[in-house]
């Protein structure tokens, strides 16, 4: 059974992982100072590689299901969004499994503001929280 102290520590860890995951996708708004790379126009693949489990999978708005290598390759491409902000972040702890639900807002390369939601799933493996899956979609009303 998880104590309140352990649960709070897990929530803090997962909050930091969520922040790093989101920042790494956009690389530029919020950065970990010890992980700044010379090219700020690409996602932070190094940090995502640390956050993701080897068997990580991500489903995207176009219906693709990407494994870890495919997603890291996608994030390594030049960033086409700006102003990425997360809100309404909800962390659900279920023992050694956690689900993060959140809303995001960003501006795409076409200049349009886009909103959506994401769900990230984490598992504690060998004492470390790692992302095992992610799913995100865009709100239909945003095109």
QUIMOHU-V979507 format. One record per backbone hydrogen bond with DSSP energy under -1.0 kcal/mol. CO is the residue of the C=O (numbers start at 1). NH is the residue of the N-H. Records with the same first field share a line. If there is no record, write none. Layout:
CO = NH ; NH
//
This chain:
3 = 7
4 = 8
5 = 9
6 = 10
7 = 11
8 = 12
9 = 13
10 = 14
11 = 15
12 = 16
13 = 17
14 = 18
15 = 19
16 = 20
17 = 21
18 = 22
19 = 23
20 = 24
21 = 25
22 = 26
23 = 27
24 = 44
32 = 35
41 = 79
43 = 45
44 = 48
45 = 49
46 = 50
47 = 51
48 = 52
51 = 131
53 = 56
57 = 134
58 = 66
59 = 136
60 = 63
64 = 60
66 = 58
67 = 71
68 = 72
69 = 73
70 = 74
71 = 75
72 = 76
74 = 77
75 = 43
80 = 109
82 = 107
85 = 105
87 = 103
90 = 101
92 = 99
96 = 124
97 = 94
98 = 122
99 = 92
100 = 120
101 = 90
102 = 118
103 = 87
104 = 116
105 = 85
106 = 114
107 = 82
108 = 111
112 = 108
114 = 106
115 = 139
116 = 104
117 = 137
118 = 102
119 = 135
120 = 100
121 = 132 ; 133
122 = 98
123 = 130
125 = 128
128 = 125
130 = 123
131 = 53
132 = 57
133 = 121
134 = 59
135 = 119
137 = 117
139 = 142
140 = 143
//
